[in-house]
Amino acid sequence: MVEIRSNSSFAGWFEVIYEGTVIEEVQGRRKALRLAREVARKNKEQHILCDGKIIEADDC
């Protein structure tokens, strides 16, 4: 599952994580969702975890 986490050190920055590995840190939630969706599609994942909510990768 692809996960989006807020960066605790920098407000407004988000980490996109896949299988425990940080893929990239981006500024802005929308950019993080776009990147997470791309990662999910590339790795044939159906869900994204964002703010404790599970989102369908196609619904972003």
C-alpha positions in Angstrom: 0.0 0.0 0.0 1.1 3.5 -0.7 1.1 5.9 2.2 1.2 9.7 2.6 2.5 11.1 5.8 3.0 14.6 7.0 6.6 15.5 7.5 7.0 16.3 11.2 9.9 18.6 10.7 8.5 20.8 7.9 4.9 22.1 7.8 3.2 21.6 4.4 5.6 18.9 3.3 4.5 15.3 2.8 6.3 12.0 2.4 5.1 9.4 -0.1 6.0 6.0 1.2 5.8 2.6 -0.6 6.7 -0.7 1.3 8.4 1.3 4.1 10.6 3.3 1.7 10.3 7.0 1.3 9.8 7.5 -2.4 9.8 11.3 -2.3 9.0 14.3 -0.1 6.9 16.9 -1.8 5.4 20.2 -0.8 1.6 20.2 -0.8 -1.1 17.6 -0.2 -2.3 17.6 -3.8 1.1 17.0 -5.2 1.6 14.1 -2.7 -1.7 12.6 -3.8 -0.7 12.8 -7.5 2.6 11.2 -6.8 1.0 8.5 -4.6 -1.5 7.7 -7.4 1.3 7.3 -9.9 3.2 5.0 -7.6 0.1 3.0 -6.9 -0.7 2.5 -10.6 2.9 1.6 -11.4 3.0 -1.0 -8.6 -0.6 -2.2 -9.2 -1.8 -1.1 -5.7 -5.4 -0.3 -5.3 -5.3 1.8 -2.1 -3.6 4.8 -0.7 -3.4 5.5 3.0 -3.7 9.3 3.7 -4.4 10.9 7.1 -5.6 7.6 8.5 -8.1 7.1 5.7 -7.9 4.5 3.0 -8.6 5.9 -0.5 -9.0 4.0 -3.7 -6.1 4.9 -6.0 -8.5 5.6 -8.8 -10.6 8.1 -6.7 -7.8 10.6 -6.1 
